[in-house]
Amino acid sequence: MAKQQSFADKANKLGKKSELMVMCPDTNKETKIINVRMVDAVKTEKGTYKFLDRNMKVYESTFKPYKP
């Protein structure tokens, strides 16, 4: 039988795989790129609010959008 993989093992494996180190243009220091979900509240013509969410990559040090 194969060894059962725990959730923590899977999360650590994926975390190491997606870790990307780059130079931040604002601070000129090496920083990680992290994935975040941005949620914007937009008011519609009817007066109700619509929530737009999107995934973005940002610099960990300044939280500014990552531009490859």
C-alpha positions as CSV (number, residue, x, y, z in Angstrom):
1,M,0.0,0.0,0.0
2,A,1.1,3.5,-0.7
3,K,1.7,6.0,2.1
4,Q,-1.3,8.3,2.7
5,Q,-0.4,11.9,2.1
6,S,-1.8,14.4,4.7
7,F,-3.2,17.7,3.9
8,A,-0.3,19.5,5.5
9,D,2.1,17.6,3.3
10,K,0.2,18.6,0.2
11,A,0.0,22.2,1.2
12,N,3.8,22.4,2.0
13,K,4.5,20.7,-1.4
14,L,2.4,23.2,-3.3
15,G,3.7,26.2,-1.3
16,K,7.3,25.4,-2.2
17,K,6.4,24.9,-5.8
18,S,4.6,28.2,-6.3
19,E,7.2,30.3,-4.3
20,L,8.8,32.8,-6.7
21,M,11.6,35.1,-5.6
22,V,12.1,38.3,-7.6
23,M,13.5,41.8,-7.1
24,C,10.9,44.4,-6.0
25,P,11.3,47.5,-8.2
26,D,10.2,49.8,-5.3
27,T,12.5,48.6,-2.6
28,N,15.2,47.0,-4.7
29,K,15.2,44.0,-2.4
30,E,14.5,40.3,-3.1
31,T,10.9,39.4,-2.2
32,K,8.4,36.7,-2.8
33,I,5.4,36.9,-5.2
34,I,2.2,35.9,-3.5
35,N,-1.3,35.2,-4.9
36,V,-4.1,37.3,-3.5
37,R,-7.8,37.7,-4.3
38,M,-8.9,41.3,-4.9
39,V,-12.6,42.1,-4.4
40,D,-14.0,45.3,-5.8
41,A,-17.5,46.7,-4.9
42,V,-19.1,48.3,-7.9
43,K,-22.3,50.3,-7.7
44,T,-24.7,49.4,-10.5
45,E,-27.2,51.7,-12.2
46,K,-30.1,50.4,-10.1
47,G,-28.2,51.4,-6.9
48,T,-27.2,47.9,-5.8
49,Y,-23.7,46.7,-5.4
50,K,-22.0,44.1,-7.4
51,F,-18.8,42.4,-6.2
52,L,-16.1,41.6,-8.7
53,D,-13.3,39.4,-7.5
54,R,-10.1,38.5,-9.3
55,N,-6.9,36.7,-8.5
56,M,-3.7,38.7,-8.7
57,K,0.0,38.2,-8.1
58,V,1.6,40.9,-5.9
59,Y,5.0,41.6,-4.3
60,E,5.0,40.5,-0.6
61,S,6.9,43.5,0.6
62,T,4.8,46.3,-1.0
63,F,1.6,44.5,-2.1
64,K,1.8,46.2,-5.5
65,P,0.8,44.2,-8.6
66,Y,3.4,42.0,-10.1
67,K,4.3,42.9,-13.7
68,P,6.4,40.1,-15.4
